[in-house]
């Protein structure tokens, strides 16, 4: 019996030590697993610098500008297609009225002949599978009166025209649907770019925002200096032109100057005409200063860049296309050094922005979302090229 008791104690000690061994093993396994997960975890993505944010935001605004021009183009196409469809539907309705009138006249003949008990050519036509099937029955053609022949010909003409009109309207409606889809896509693209820009800016601390504002001021100051240099060049050019004019007048002395006067007059007339239009353009543009930029807007309470230029030149009696991509093709191309007030200056390689030159290296433009129409140096953005619209 004592041996049995000793045996029980030994078994009891063994049972007590087993959980401790299991716990230690599980703990070691957990530590190993956590270590492995930590080693495999990707490092946290570094926060972008203020300069990187500024560059990214500027790029997003530019992309939004490009998407805005796509939106404007799709909107213009949609409006054009809608007008075309409306015209086609109106024409189709008129064709239908004429067709019904011809059908009623044919019905009158058929009814009259039915009352006489005869199966007439008119009735045969109405019951035939097609006008061609009827006309194949040449023996019936001989029994028609001239008036009946005329009515049948008119009926067939109207029916063919109505069918053609319906087919054309269907194609235009399909094209309109595609334009509307492009319009929705462009709108979503603009909204996505602007939302991404807002998100980036919202993550900046107060200190980072102050740094970003300082970067913008430096950029503006550099653009202002370049505008001042151009203003000086323009002033010198005007002074030189005036000096040459006075010298020419002195050299002419008491001569009649008939030939020279003729040339100067014709040149002056062209320059004066453009200057008069440009003055109206600039007057309109200046009156819009302070109004907000809204993508896709063309006035009168808000504008995008090409909407402003289009409205300003319209005030001078010149119709410009809606988008920057089409406006850059209008008129005469001019070098930056030869710019005159009223000229259009385009920016970026994708021609996604435009402003109205006012002289002295400055322009009036609708800059970007969150900003108002304002005067600014043309050197604030990379220049693509310039045109003189009229």
TAGI-V230604 format. One record per helix or strand of 3 or more residues. SS is the DSSP state (hx for helix, st for strand). FROM is the first residue (numbers start at 1). TO is the last residue. If there is no record, write none. Layout:
SS:FROM:TO, SS:FROM:TO
//
This chain:
hx:2:40, hx:50:115, hx:121:127, hx:131:135, hx:138:141, hx:146:202, hx:206:252, hx:258:287, hx:305:314, hx:324:327, st:332:334, hx:336:338, st:344:347, st:353:359, st:362:366, st:372:377, hx:378:380, st:383:388
//
